[in-house]
Amino acid sequence: MTNGKKIRAAQLEDLDEILEIYTYAKKFMVETGNPTQWVGNYPQRELLEEDIANQGLFVVTEAKKICGVFYFVIGPDPTYAIIENGAWHSDQTYGTIHRIAGNGTGGVFGAALDYCRSQMDYLRIDTHEDNKVMQHVVTKHGFKPCGIIYTDDGTPRIAFDRQEQ
């Protein structure tokens, strides 16, 4: 628990609230100069249902209300197999944080990071070149830039990692 926020596995009955958070996050990204990272209906309901079935989607709650969402998985991420213009700081087993979003209340990233750090010492994350807000947040929380990776659709992302001392 961080600042009154708790983490729990997402459930199918959470999907409508989760989709509202992603809608808010997409609007925020557009307003802060990042209009192309999550376009259309991404992330799709079907993807989130799969994430829940795989027990990788988590929600951040405060006073039992969902205020954030993220995907977390431990083990190799295919999109991280090739990195350009740099290198990962370690080749040990890692956890990956994907699709993190909040409803604007703040503290979601810190709470999610605390949870992920409790599961794995070495973490990776990536974000779009235009997502200056997320770049600031990840570096503020100790992540270091590593290079460029490419998502499944071939678009580049700035990759970061963080290793506990």
C-alpha positions as a Markdown table, in Angstrom:
| # | Residue | x | y | z |
|---|---|---|---|---|
| 1 | Met | 0.0 | 0.0 | 0.0 |
| 2 | Thr | 1.3 | 3.4 | -1.0 |
| 3 | Asn | -0.3 | 6.7 | 0.1 |
| 4 | Gly | -3.6 | 4.8 | 0.7 |
| 5 | Lys | -3.5 | 3.1 | -2.6 |
| 6 | Lys | -3.7 | -0.7 | -2.9 |
| 7 | Ile | -3.0 | -3.1 | -5.8 |
| 8 | Arg | -5.2 | -6.1 | -6.7 |
| 9 | Ala | -5.7 | -8.4 | -9.7 |
| 10 | Ala | -8.2 | -7.0 | -12.1 |
| 11 | Gln | -11.5 | -8.8 | -12.5 |
| 12 | Leu | -13.8 | -9.0 | -15.5 |
| 13 | Glu | -16.3 | -6.9 | -13.7 |
| 14 | Asp | -13.7 | -4.1 | -13.5 |
| 15 | Leu | -13.5 | -3.7 | -17.3 |
| 16 | Asp | -15.9 | -0.8 | -17.7 |
| 17 | Glu | -14.0 | 1.3 | -15.1 |
| 18 | Ile | -10.7 | 0.2 | -16.6 |
| 19 | Leu | -11.8 | 1.3 | -20.1 |
| 20 | Glu | -12.8 | 4.7 | -18.6 |
| 21 | Ile | -9.3 | 5.1 | -17.2 |
| 22 | Tyr | -7.7 | 4.3 | -20.6 |
| 23 | Thr | -10.1 | 6.8 | -22.2 |
| 24 | Tyr | -9.0 | 9.5 | -19.7 |
| 25 | Ala | -5.4 | 8.6 | -20.2 |
| 26 | Lys | -5.6 | 8.8 | -24.0 |
| 27 | Lys | -7.3 | 12.3 | -23.8 |
| 28 | Phe | -4.5 | 13.4 | -21.4 |
| 29 | Met | -1.8 | 12.1 | -23.7 |
| 30 | Val | -3.3 | 14.1 | -26.6 |
| 31 | Glu | -3.5 | 17.2 | -24.5 |
| 32 | Thr | 0.2 | 16.8 | -23.5 |
| 33 | Gly | 1.6 | 16.4 | -27.0 |
| 34 | Asn | 1.4 | 12.6 | -27.4 |
| 35 | Pro | -1.5 | 12.0 | -29.8 |
| 36 | Thr | -0.3 | 8.8 | -31.5 |
| 37 | Gln | 0.7 | 6.4 | -28.7 |
| 38 | Trp | -2.7 | 4.8 | -28.0 |
| 39 | Val | -4.9 | 5.4 | -31.0 |
| 40 | Gly | -8.3 | 4.1 | -31.8 |
| 41 | Asn | -9.8 | 1.7 | -29.3 |
| 42 | Tyr | -6.4 | 0.5 | -28.0 |
| 43 | Pro | -6.2 | -1.2 | -25.6 |
| 44 | Gln | -9.1 | -3.3 | -26.8 |
| 45 | Arg | -11.5 | -4.9 | -24.4 |
| 46 | Glu | -10.4 | -8.3 | -25.8 |
| 47 | Leu | -6.8 | -7.6 | -25.0 |
| 48 | Leu | -7.7 | -6.6 | -21.4 |
| 49 | Glu | -9.9 | -9.8 | -21.0 |
| 50 | Glu | -6.8 | -11.8 | -22.1 |
| 51 | Asp | -4.6 | -9.9 | -19.7 |
| 52 | Ile | -7.1 | -10.7 | -16.9 |
| 53 | Ala | -7.2 | -14.4 | -17.9 |
| 54 | Asn | -3.4 | -14.5 | -17.8 |
| 55 | Gln | -3.5 | -12.9 | -14.3 |
| 56 | Gly | -1.3 | -10.0 | -15.5 |
| 57 | Leu | -3.7 | -7.0 | -15.3 |
| 58 | Phe | -3.8 | -5.1 | -12.0 |
| 59 | Val | -5.8 | -2.2 | -10.7 |
| 60 | Val | -4.7 | 0.5 | -8.3 |
| 61 | Thr | -7.5 | 1.3 | -5.8 |
| 62 | Glu | -8.0 | 4.1 | -3.3 |
| 63 | Ala | -10.9 | 3.8 | -0.9 |
| 64 | Lys | -12.0 | 0.8 | -2.9 |
| 65 | Lys | -12.4 | 2.9 | -6.1 |
| 66 | Ile | -10.2 | 2.0 | -9.1 |
| 67 | Cys | -7.9 | 4.9 | -9.9 |
| 68 | Gly | -5.3 | 3.2 | -12.1 |
| 69 | Val | -4.5 | 0.1 | -14.1 |
| 70 | Phe | -1.3 | -1.6 | -15.4 |
| 71 | Tyr | -0.1 | -4.8 | -16.9 |
| 72 | Phe | 2.8 | -6.6 | -15.2 |
| 73 | Val | 4.5 | -9.8 | -16.3 |
| 74 | Ile | 7.8 | -11.5 | -15.2 |
| 75 | Gly | 9.9 | -13.1 | -17.9 |
| 76 | Pro | 11.1 | -12.4 | -21.5 |
| 77 | Asp | 9.1 | -9.8 | -23.5 |
| 78 | Pro | 9.4 | -10.5 | -27.2 |
| 79 | Thr | 9.4 | -6.7 | -28.0 |
| 80 | Tyr | 12.5 | -6.3 | -25.8 |
| 81 | Ala | 14.5 | -9.0 | -27.5 |
| 82 | Ile | 16.2 | -6.5 | -29.8 |
| 83 | Ile | 17.3 | -3.1 | -28.6 |
| 84 | Glu | 18.9 | -0.4 | -30.8 |
| 85 | Asn | 21.1 | 2.6 | -30.0 |
| 86 | Gly | 21.9 | 1.2 | -26.6 |
| 87 | Ala | 21.7 | -1.8 | -24.4 |
| 88 | Trp | 19.8 | -3.1 | -21.3 |
| 89 | His | 21.8 | -2.6 | -18.1 |
| 90 | Ser | 21.3 | -6.3 | -17.1 |
| 91 | Asp | 20.5 | -9.6 | -18.8 |
| 92 | Gln | 18.9 | -11.1 | -15.6 |
| 93 | Thr | 15.2 | -12.1 | -15.4 |
| 94 | Tyr | 13.0 | -9.0 | -15.4 |
| 95 | Gly | 9.5 | -7.8 | -14.9 |
| 96 | Thr | 7.8 | -5.6 | -17.5 |
| 97 | Ile | 5.3 | -2.9 | -16.8 |
| 98 | His | 2.9 | -2.1 | -19.7 |
| 99 | Arg | -0.2 | 0.0 | -20.3 |
| 100 | Ile | 0.0 | 1.9 | -17.1 |
| 101 | Ala | -2.7 | 4.6 | -16.8 |
| 102 | Gly | -4.5 | 6.6 | -14.1 |
| 103 | Asn | -7.6 | 8.7 | -13.7 |
| 104 | Gly | -5.6 | 11.8 | -12.8 |
| 105 | Thr | -5.6 | 11.5 | -9.0 |
| 106 | Gly | -1.9 | 11.0 | -8.9 |
| 107 | Gly | 0.3 | 8.4 | -7.2 |
| 108 | Val | -0.7 | 5.6 | -9.5 |
| 109 | Phe | 2.8 | 5.0 | -10.9 |
| 110 | Gly | 4.4 | 5.0 | -7.5 |
| 111 | Ala | 1.9 | 2.5 | -6.1 |
| 112 | Ala | 2.3 | 0.2 | -9.2 |
| 113 | Leu | 6.1 | 0.5 | -9.0 |
| 114 | Asp | 6.1 | -0.5 | -5.3 |
| 115 | Tyr | 4.0 | -3.6 | -6.2 |
| 116 | Cys | 6.3 | -4.5 | -9.1 |
| 117 | Arg | 9.4 | -4.0 | -7.1 |
| 118 | Ser | 8.0 | -6.4 | -4.4 |
| 119 | Gln | 7.8 | -9.1 | -7.1 |
| 120 | Met | 11.1 | -8.5 | -9.0 |
| 121 | Asp | 14.3 | -6.5 | -8.5 |
| 122 | Tyr | 14.9 | -5.8 | -12.2 |
| 123 | Leu | 12.2 | -3.9 | -14.1 |
| 124 | Arg | 11.7 | -2.7 | -17.7 |
| 125 | Ile | 9.3 | -0.3 | -19.2 |
| 126 | Asp | 9.0 | 1.7 | -22.5 |
| 127 | Thr | 7.1 | 4.7 | -23.8 |
| 128 | His | 6.5 | 6.7 | -26.9 |
| 129 | Glu | 9.0 | 9.4 | -27.9 |
| 130 | Asp | 6.2 | 12.0 | -27.6 |
| 131 | Asn | 5.2 | 10.9 | -24.1 |
| 132 | Lys | 7.3 | 13.4 | -22.2 |
| 133 | Val | 5.1 | 13.1 | -19.1 |
| 134 | Met | 5.8 | 9.3 | -18.8 |
| 135 | Gln | 9.5 | 9.8 | -19.6 |
| 136 | His | 9.7 | 12.3 | -16.7 |
| 137 | Val | 7.8 | 9.9 | -14.4 |
| 138 | Val | 9.9 | 6.9 | -15.1 |
| 139 | Thr | 13.3 | 8.7 | -14.8 |
| 140 | Lys | 12.0 | 10.4 | -11.6 |
| 141 | His | 11.4 | 6.9 | -10.2 |
| 142 | Gly | 14.9 | 5.6 | -11.0 |
| 143 | Phe | 14.5 | 4.1 | -14.4 |
| 144 | Lys | 17.4 | 4.7 | -16.8 |
| 145 | Pro | 17.1 | 5.0 | -20.6 |
| 146 | Cys | 18.5 | 2.0 | -22.5 |
| 147 | Gly | 17.8 | 2.5 | -26.2 |
| 148 | Ile | 15.0 | 1.9 | -28.7 |
| 149 | Ile | 12.7 | -1.1 | -28.9 |
| 150 | Tyr | 9.8 | -1.7 | -31.4 |
| 151 | Thr | 6.3 | -2.7 | -30.5 |
| 152 | Asp | 4.4 | -5.5 | -32.3 |
| 153 | Asp | 3.1 | -3.0 | -34.9 |
| 154 | Gly | 6.7 | -1.8 | -35.6 |
| 155 | Thr | 6.6 | 1.6 | -33.9 |
| 156 | Pro | 9.6 | 2.7 | -31.9 |
| 157 | Arg | 9.6 | 3.2 | -28.1 |
| 158 | Ile | 12.2 | 4.5 | -25.7 |
| 159 | Ala | 13.1 | 1.6 | -23.4 |
| 160 | Phe | 14.1 | 2.1 | -19.7 |
| 161 | Asp | 15.1 | -0.3 | -17.0 |
| 162 | Arg | 15.6 | -0.1 | -13.2 |
| 163 | Gln | 17.6 | -2.4 | -11.0 |
| 164 | Glu | 17.5 | -2.5 | -7.2 |
| 165 | Gln | 21.0 | -2.1 | -5.7 |
